Amino acid sequence: MACKKYTYAAGDTAWVTTFMEAVEKSWKGLINVTLTNYTTTAACSIEEGSVLEVAGSLYIATSDTAIGTAGISTALQYIQAIGSTGGCVFAYVAVAPTWRDDYQGYYASAASTTRIIGGCYYDGSSYNPKWIYKGYIQNAYFGGSVTGEIIKTKILSIGDWDMDATEYAYILHGLPDTSKIINTTAIIRNDSGSQVEMLQPCETGGTASQTAYVYWITSTTVLLQRGSASEYNSSSWDSTGFNRGWVTIYYMP
């Protein structure tokens, strides 16, 4: 059979081995991890009490554990967990991970034992947004038949955008093939964070009176635009030094 049932009976001399094997298998892919400063733009650490499995070994954070920032650059950053006999260390890496069925988790590559547990966007000073993987959640299945496609999502921070002074915002998307993009949306927030609005794609040549929209996607950039006669051309949308919102790209891998 392809799927094994773990059994052990009273008097079975092999029960200890079988029981321990069952326990070890039960934590495969385990990732009960929380981050410090999760709801702020500050740098984060692995929070005390976090438990995770890396390539068959189980680790627990007995205190808040720093995530190494050596060589970190402005980009989408992934948090990697590197296990060893001495414990587990964490660092940032800008290379997207690969799902491993045998380990039931995201790893640095199909042959790597370095687990990727989450990530954030680093804009040179702020870390936002942050996330932790909870199983195979990066993909969603679209389509009601065998001809459906696996769709991936990529979330990018807009960063600084004084919408009063600047009509456009340019966000690097980092995708190698824009022909695979099937949809793009964006969320923006005003200076106080009291107003959050969803932007939708718009045909090229939108009028100046329109509010704001995802205007254009080039080989490297998502372009957002606000209309010159819109509400965004005001002091409620002119602050800098914080993230204006997020762009979500839906694409076929």
N, C-alpha and C positions, 0 to 999 in steps of 0.2 A: 504494500500500500504506500501511497505517496505521503500520507499524513499519519504520523505515529501517535499512538495513544500511550501515555505514561501510566503504567500500573505497577503496584507493589502490594504484596499481601503479607499478613502476619506470618512470621516464620521464614520468610524469603530471605536467604542470606545475602542477596544482592540488593536489598531494599535501600541501603544507605547510598550506594552508588547511583541507583535509579532516582532516588529522592533528590540528591544533590544535582543531578543532571537536570531534573525538572525545574528546580529552583533557579539554576543558572539560565535556563532557556526563558524563564518567566521575565527576566529583566532585559532580554534582548531588545534593543532600540529604546530603552528607558531614557527619558529626558524630563526630569522634574527640576527644571532650572528657572530661577528668577534673577532679574538684574536689578542692581541698585540704580537709582535715578531714572527709573523706567519712564516716568511721565514728564521728564525735563529734558533739556538739551545738553546737560552735563555729561561728562564721561562716566561710564558705568563699570561696575565690577560684577563678578559672579557672587551672588548673595550667599551668605552663610546658610547651611542647611540644604543647599542644592545638591541633587543626586543625578548622576548620569552614567550611562554605559558607553564605553568607547572600545570598539573592536573586541568585545567579549569580556572586558574587565569593568568592574563597578567602582565609581569614585564618588566621594562626598566632600563638599566644601565645609571644612570645620571652622572657617572664618571667611569674611569677605575676601575674595581673591581677585587681584587685579588682572586686567586684560592688557597684554603687552601692546604698545603702540609704536614700536620701532619700525620706521619706514612707512608709516601710514600716510596715505595721500588723499586728496579730495576726490572721493568716489564712493560708490556703494561698497561697503566693507562687510565681510563675513567674519563671524567669530569662530575660530577654530580651537578645538580641544585636542591637545597632544598628550596621550597617555604614556606612562612608563612605570617601571617598578617603584619609582620614588614618588609617584603621584601624577597629577594632571596639571598642565600649564595651558594658558589661554593667550591667544594673540589674534590680531586682525589680518585678514588677507583679502585682496580685491578680486580673486578668481572665483567665479561661480562654482558651486559644488555639484557633485554627481550622486544620484540616489543609488545605494547598494541594497539589493534585495536580501543578500545573505546576512547583512548587518542590520537591516531595517532602519536605515538612517542615511542622512546626507554626509558624504565624505569628500575629501579634497579631490579625489579621482577614483576611478573604478578599481584601482589596485591599492589605494591608500588606506592606512589605518588612522589617519587624522580626521576626526569627526568635525563637521560643521554644524553648530548648534543654533545659529541665528545670525543676526547682523544688524546693521544700521546704516544710515547715510551720514558720511562725514564731510562737512563743507569747508573744512580748514580750521574750524573752532568749535562747532556744535555737532552733537551726535543726535540725529533726529530724522526719521522715526526709528525706533528700536523694535526688534521682534525676536521671538524664540520659536524655532520650528516645533510643531507638535504633530509628528508623523508626516506622512506624505501629503502636505497641504499646498505645496507650491503650484501644483497642477489642478485644474478642474476639468471635468469631462463635459463637453458640449455636443449635443446631437443625440437623437433617440434611436439610432440604428448603428450597425457595424461600420457605416461610412462616416460616423462622427469623428471629430478631430480632438486631440489632446491640446488644450489651450493653457498657456502659461501667462502669468502676470508679472509685471515689473513695476515697482513703486519708486518714484523719484521725488526728492524734495525740490520745490521751486526755489527756495532760498530767498535772498533779498529781492524785493520788487517794489519800488516806489511807484505805485500805479498812477499817482497824480502827475508825476513828472515824466514817466516813461511809458510809452504806449505798448511796448513789447517786452516779453521775457523769453529768454532762450535757455532751454534745459537740455543738456547732453544726455542722450538715451543709451548709448553704448551698445546698441543692437547691430549685429553684422548684416542683417538682411531686412530692410524695411518692407519688402514685399510680403513678409509673413505677418505684418501687423494687421489686425482685424478691427480694432477699436481703440480709442484713446479718450480718456476723460480726465478731468482735473477738479480739485477742490481748492478754493481760496478762502481766506479768512481776513477780516478787517483788522485794524491795528489793535483793537481791544480784545479781539477774539470772540466778540459777542455776536458776530454775524458770519456764518459759513455758507458758501454757495457752491453748487456744482456747475462746472463748465462742460459743455458738450462740443463735439466736433462741428465745424461750420465750413461750408463751401468757400473756396477762395473767392475773394471779392466781396466779403461782407461789408455792410454799410457802416459808416462812422457812428451812427446812432445806436447800433447794437451794443449790448452791454459788454460781455467778455466771452471769449470762446477759444477752443483749441484751433488755431488758424492754419497751421501747416506743419508737416513732418518732412524733414530732409534726411539725408543719409546719416547725419550725426545728431540732429537737433529736433526737439519738439518746440514749436513756436506758439506762445500764448499772446493774445492781443485783447486790449480793452478799447471799446469805442470812445472816440474823442468827446462824444456828447453823453457819456454814460455816468452813472453814479460813482464810478470808481475814480473819476477825474476830480478827486476831492481830498481834503485833509484827513478824512477817516481811513484813507487807504495809502498814506504816504510814508509811513514809518519804515525804517530799515533796521538791520541788526537782529532780525528774527525770520523764521521761515514762513513765507506767505502761504504755503499750502503744499499740495502734492499732486503729481501727475501719475495716473495709472495707465499702463500700456498692456493691452491684451494681444498676444501673438502666438502663432504656431511655432513650435520648436523645430 
